[in-house]
Amino acid sequence: MTNALSRLLETQDWLLADGATGTNLFNMGLTSGDAPEMWNEEHPDRIKKLYQFAVDSGSDIFLTNSFGGNASRLKLHNAGHRARELSRIAAELGREVADKAGRTVIVAGSVGPTGDIMLPVGTLSHADAVEMFHEQAEGLKEGGADVCWLETISAPEEFKAAAEGFALAGMDWCGTMSFDTAGRTMMGVTSADLVKLVEDLPNPPLGFGANCGTGASDLLRTVLGFSAQGTERPIISKGNAGIPKYVDGHIHYDGTPELMADYAVMARDSGATIIGGCCGTMPEHLVAMREALETRPRGDRPTLDRITDALGAFSSASDGTEEGADAKPKRRSRRRG
């Protein structure tokens, strides 16, 4: 284990990841429909500020502003040919911030879904998907990212294609899926399915887990599902800061710093090693999460009742793994918040 993230994982019981990308950038002036990745070039000061938020809040890992930086997504903004370049710049800015932190901070190159549906349901071939992921990984590598960080994936085929693309670039990686459809991903993957998928890969990730989804309660139920499989690979938990609500023309998340502190401790006690936030998670949430992880003793694995008492009800009765649970895929589009 020679990667910087691997070395941290060898010496620490838990690591704090970062929070939201989109929520913070919208607060800086990004408008709906814009490609955040263009800001890597147009507003590098704002992107470095985003990264600095995480470092100043105590994060051991932050993700680069490259979630939608693949050729397919950037093509919608007439920038498909700039995928490698924009990912490189995102990582360069991250490297600059991390290297000034005075401690080890991991620059994780964010890689989101292509936005296309893979064959045979859709039109994206395995080879084309691998090429897109490889291109983005090369850019992140050139910019100095420590690892690639695949996130918000729904389809196992896309997860596999990304793994192959990262291998071609010679990059270590982590990977998370979003379990937002009654405990499953939109394409029907369960927590148990992901554990098997990860272990069957020729180049498994350094860590795997769940991000985004519907709320912190649901995400912890999924983390418990990973732990139940007996995996020894580090589990990642990046839950949203509460539930989104539309207020005065903007999306707000109702999770308080106190709620996210409870979430972080229960994520650790549920078996997660890398713990962070996703949509709506702001610096004040991260500060509270770090303090709770540092000061509250490790406890027993939480029950489902304890999770809902602290964080709110689950969005569905099922965690997706029960026999007969509905696995029908549903289409939806989203960006990492």
TAQUI-V75486 format. One record per run of one state. SS is the DSSP state (H for helix, E for strand, L for the rest). FROM is the first residue (numbers start at 1). TO is the last residue. If there is no record, write none. Layout:
ss=SS from=FROM to=TO
ss=SS from=FROM to=TO
This chain:
ss=L from=1 to=3
ss=H from=4 to=11
ss=L from=12 to=14
ss=E from=15 to=16
ss=L from=17 to=21
ss=H from=22 to=27
ss=L from=28 to=35
ss=H from=36 to=42
ss=L from=43 to=43
ss=H from=44 to=56
ss=L from=57 to=60
ss=E from=61 to=63
ss=L from=64 to=70
ss=H from=71 to=75
ss=L from=76 to=79
ss=H from=80 to=99
ss=L from=100 to=105
ss=E from=106 to=111
ss=L from=112 to=117
ss=E from=118 to=118
ss=L from=119 to=123
ss=E from=124 to=124
ss=L from=125 to=125
ss=H from=126 to=143
ss=L from=144 to=146
ss=E from=147 to=153
ss=L from=154 to=155
ss=H from=156 to=169
ss=L from=170 to=172
ss=E from=173 to=177
ss=L from=178 to=180
ss=E from=181 to=181
ss=L from=182 to=183
ss=E from=184 to=184
ss=L from=185 to=190
ss=H from=191 to=200
ss=L from=201 to=206
ss=E from=207 to=212
ss=L from=213 to=215
ss=H from=216 to=228
ss=L from=229 to=233
ss=E from=234 to=239
ss=L from=240 to=243
ss=E from=244 to=247
ss=L from=248 to=249
ss=E from=250 to=253
ss=L from=254 to=256
ss=H from=257 to=270
ss=L from=271 to=271
ss=E from=272 to=277
ss=L from=278 to=282
ss=H from=283 to=295
ss=L from=296 to=303
ss=H from=304 to=311
ss=L from=312 to=337
